[in-house]
Structures are given as C-alpha cells and as structure tokens.
Amino acid sequence: MINNKNILITGCSSGIGYCVAHGLKDSGYRVFATARAQADVDRLNAEGFEAFQLDLTDSKSINQTVDQILALTNNHLDALFNNGAYGLPGAVEDLSRDALRVQFETNVFGWIELTNRIIPVMRKQDYGRIIMNSSVLGFAAMAYRGAYNASKFAIEGFTDTLRLELKDTPIQLSLIEPGPITSKFRQNAKKAFDQFIDAEHSLHKEQYKAMERRLNKPGPAAPFTLPPEAILKRVIHALESNNAKARYYVTVPTYLFGYLKRILTTSMLDKILHKAGGGGKR
Ligand SMILES: NC(=O)c1ccc[n+]([C@@H]2O[C@H](COP(=O)([O-])OP(=O)(O)OC[C@H]3O[C@@H](n4cnc5c(N)ncnc54)[C@H](OP(=O)(O)O)[C@@H]3O)[C@@H](O)[C@H]2O)c1
C-alpha cells in the first residue's frame, strides 16, 4: 500500500513516535523515522524504515538529517511530526539553569529549529502538515512538573502564533494534547530526575519519595491511560482531513481539564489540579 505522502518523525526509539512511525508505514506513508541514538537508528533500519540520527539538542544533527532526507525526496516533505521530548520532574525551586536549558533545548528550541527548516520546503511545494505532540500539561499545570509544563506551554504558544502567521498558506498546524499514554516517558523522566535534581538536599525530599515510586511503578501509573495507538488515530486525522483541527484532545483527563479550564476560576481549578497532580504529596 503506497499513498505517496512522506513524513519526518522525531523520537521514534520508543512510545508514541515508534507506534506512529509503524502505523503510518503500514498505511503506506514513506516514513523518515529519526532517533537520537545510533543503536535505535540501526534497529529502525532493520525494521524497514529509512531511519536517521537526529538529536534535537544539536543544530548540526538537525541540519544534516534534514539535508539527507530532502536529498532523497527531491526537496519534498509533506509532513512533520514533532514528537521527541522528555519530562524533567522536580519542584521549580530545585531547577537549575542548566536543567532548564537542556529541557528547553530538547522540547522547544529543537522543535522550532526543525520546524523552521521545513516550513520553506512546504511553502515551496504549496502543501504541508505540521503536527506538534504537546500534552494536557501544555494548558493545565501540575505541581512538580514545572520544567515540562513550561516547555509544553511554550510549544502551544509557538504553534498558536505559527498558525496565525501561516494562515494564508496551505500549511496546516495541529497540536495533539495527550493525557497519560503508555510509553517509556516515566522511565526517561526518572533518568532526567536522577541527573538534574538533588533530591537528598531538597526541601521537597519527602514528596520526591512518592514521586519516585510513581515514576518507578511498572504499568500504567494514572487512571485513563491509553495505548499510543490513540495518538496514531489523531495524527492520521491531522494528516488526511481537509481541515486538520488546531487541537486534538486525547484521553479523559485532557477532555476533563480542557472543560474545567473553560468554566472554572483559576483558584477553583488550582484546587483540582493540586489534587490531581499529587499536590504536596508527590
Ligand atoms: N506518555 C505520555 O503520557 C505523554 C503524555 C503527553 C504528551 N506526551 C508527549 O509525547 C511525546 C513522546 O513521548 P512518549 O510518551 O512516547 O515517551 P518516550 O517513550 O520516552 O519517547 C520519547 C522519545 O523522545 C526522544 N528524545 C528525547 N530526547 C531527545 C533528543 N534530544 N533528540 C531527539 N529525540 C529525543 C526519546 O529518545 P531516547 O530513546 O534517545 O531517549 C524517545 O524516542 C513527547 O513529546 C511527550 O511530551 C507523552
């Protein structure tokens, strides 16, 4: 099955990126699957992808990979799925400038740099779909997730702005806003936590113990967790509908907080978010 459309996806080593890459390949897309570790690139190649190394913290890696892919497609790229990212958990008081810098280099600056490399290609070919994998935490904040919340709020801001700036072009932008999805997200968040947060000397030491239990818990840690196929469905709509939606909610918590955010005052919403995010407890 071939549908003649191609797409570049970041963060295909696991979770949502891996699932969406396979799902689109199975639907006939030419998928350029990218990952930052060479071992993952080799594995993806062995699985039949045209796989490339792309580290979002590294401009050279972004540019080299885009050049390689465009050379293979005669400078044509129908779609971009910005997906590769991680969450750094920890209280805002415990976030160093370096920790924040790495979080934003990956989750924000890399995404915008890559997007800005692709937009001229899409303008030239008079067609393009750009899909940003944001989060429910891109519009509803939760305690101990400040760095990640801020990175996803930033992605929402950039995407809303870009949508206005590209309004008169045939390029459509969509945000996907998942709640809990099965992936390696918590495993990778734990690694970032261990690397950047000095839990032992923190005022939040007790809360971190509960948080670490949640991050280490095998299987789903939150109610209403969905498999990554739930995202694939929305990505396919954003790629194939004549009118891609600006926002795709995925999972019950996203619908719930989207609704509550519209009807509640900030102080009322804070009470619910405080409880939902573990508040002072994790
Ligand atoms: N799972 C959820 O509950 C959930 C909810 C809302 C939103 N999301 C969003 O979904 C997206 C995918 O996450 P996931 O849940 O599938 O988690 P995941 O299994 O941890 O996958 C994250 C992917 O991002 C890649 N990545 C991390 N840093 C990178 C870098 N510097 N350059 C390139 N790739 C990098 C990872 O590569 P490595 O293997 O090399 O680390 C991995 O391929 C993220 O944008 C996340 O914010 C997830």
Ligand as a Chemical Component Dictionary entry (heavy atoms), coordinates in Angstrom:
data_LIG
# 
_chem_comp.id                   LIG 
_chem_comp.type                 NON-POLYMER 
_chem_comp.pdbx_formal_charge   0 
_chem_comp.three_letter_code    LIG 
# 
loop_
_chem_comp_atom.comp_id 
_chem_comp_atom.atom_id 
_chem_comp_atom.alt_atom_id 
_chem_comp_atom.type_symbol 
_chem_comp_atom.charge 
_chem_comp_atom.model_Cartn_x 
_chem_comp_atom.model_Cartn_y 
_chem_comp_atom.model_Cartn_z 
_chem_comp_atom.pdbx_ordinal 
LIG N1  N1  N 0  3.391  9.298  27.537 1  
LIG C1  C1  C 0  2.598  10.256 27.952 2  
LIG O1  O1  O 0  1.834  10.069 28.915 3  
LIG C2  C2  C 0  2.565  11.597 27.239 4  
LIG C3  C3  C 0  1.549  12.489 27.568 5  
LIG C4  C4  C 0  1.510  13.721 26.927 6  
LIG C5  C5  C 0  2.459  14.043 25.987 7  
LIG N2  N2  N 1  3.453  13.166 25.680 8  
LIG C6  C6  C 0  4.442  13.560 24.663 9  
LIG O2  O2  O 0  4.616  12.515 23.743 10 
LIG C7  C7  C 0  5.891  12.638 23.114 11 
LIG C8  C8  C 0  6.555  11.266 23.048 12 
LIG O3  O3  O 0  6.796  10.790 24.358 13 
LIG P1  P1  P 0  6.499  9.279  24.773 14 
LIG O4  O4  O 0  5.391  9.283  25.731 15 
LIG O5  O5  O -1 6.430  8.423  23.577 16 
LIG O6  O6  O 0  7.819  8.965  25.650 17 
LIG P2  P2  P 0  9.115  8.091  25.328 18 
LIG O7  O7  O 0  8.748  6.671  25.115 19 
LIG O8  O8  O 0  10.046 8.437  26.438 20 
LIG O9  O9  O 0  9.648  8.679  23.954 21 
LIG C9  C9  C 0  10.273 9.935  23.882 22 
LIG C10 C10 C 0  11.130 9.987  22.635 23 
LIG O10 O10 O 0  11.753 11.270 22.576 24 
LIG C11 C11 C 0  13.130 11.044 22.285 25 
LIG N3  N3  N 0  14.023 12.129 22.696 26 
LIG C12 C12 C 0  14.323 12.550 23.948 27 
LIG N4  N4  N 0  15.263 13.497 23.879 28 
LIG C13 C13 C 0  15.587 13.658 22.562 29 
LIG C14 C14 C 0  16.513 14.456 21.845 30 
LIG N5  N5  N 0  17.349 15.295 22.460 31 
LIG N6  N6  N 0  16.544 14.360 20.493 32 
LIG C15 C15 C 0  15.726 13.510 19.839 33 
LIG N7  N7  N 0  14.847 12.704 20.454 34 
LIG C16 C16 C 0  14.791 12.786 21.807 35 
LIG C17 C17 C 0  13.459 9.769  23.026 36 
LIG O11 O11 O 0  14.683 9.239  22.553 37 
LIG P3  P3  P 0  15.676 8.394  23.507 38 
LIG O12 O12 O 0  15.166 6.973  23.487 39 
LIG O13 O13 O 0  17.009 8.535  22.847 40 
LIG O14 O14 O 0  15.627 8.994  24.878 41 
LIG C18 C18 C 0  12.241 8.944  22.630 42 
LIG O15 O15 O 0  12.378 8.457  21.315 43 
LIG C19 C19 C 0  6.636  13.704 23.916 44 
LIG O16 O16 O 0  6.593  14.933 23.222 45 
LIG C20 C20 C 0  5.835  13.787 25.187 46 
LIG O17 O17 O 0  5.978  15.056 25.790 47 
LIG C21 C21 C 0  3.524  11.947 26.291 48 
# 
loop_
_chem_comp_bond.comp_id 
_chem_comp_bond.atom_id_1 
_chem_comp_bond.atom_id_2 
_chem_comp_bond.value_order 
_chem_comp_bond.pdbx_ordinal 
LIG N1  C1  SING 1  
LIG C1  O1  DOUB 2  
LIG C1  C2  SING 3  
LIG C2  C3  SING 4  
LIG C2  C21 DOUB 5  
LIG C3  C4  DOUB 6  
LIG C4  C5  SING 7  
LIG C5  N2  DOUB 8  
LIG N2  C6  SING 9  
LIG N2  C21 SING 10 
LIG C6  O2  SING 11 
LIG C6  C20 SING 12 
LIG O2  C7  SING 13 
LIG C7  C8  SING 14 
LIG C7  C19 SING 15 
LIG C8  O3  SING 16 
LIG O3  P1  SING 17 
LIG P1  O4  DOUB 18 
LIG P1  O5  SING 19 
LIG P1  O6  SING 20 
LIG O6  P2  SING 21 
LIG P2  O7  DOUB 22 
LIG P2  O8  SING 23 
LIG P2  O9  SING 24 
LIG O9  C9  SING 25 
LIG C9  C10 SING 26 
LIG C10 O10 SING 27 
LIG C10 C18 SING 28 
LIG O10 C11 SING 29 
LIG C11 N3  SING 30 
LIG C11 C17 SING 31 
LIG N3  C12 SING 32 
LIG N3  C16 SING 33 
LIG C12 N4  DOUB 34 
LIG N4  C13 SING 35 
LIG C13 C14 SING 36 
LIG C13 C16 DOUB 37 
LIG C14 N5  SING 38 
LIG C14 N6  DOUB 39 
LIG N6  C15 SING 40 
LIG C15 N7  DOUB 41 
LIG N7  C16 SING 42 
LIG C17 O11 SING 43 
LIG C17 C18 SING 44 
LIG O11 P3  SING 45 
LIG P3  O12 DOUB 46 
LIG P3  O13 SING 47 
LIG P3  O14 SING 48 
LIG C18 O15 SING 49 
LIG C19 O16 SING 50 
LIG C19 C20 SING 51 
LIG C20 O17 SING 52 
# 
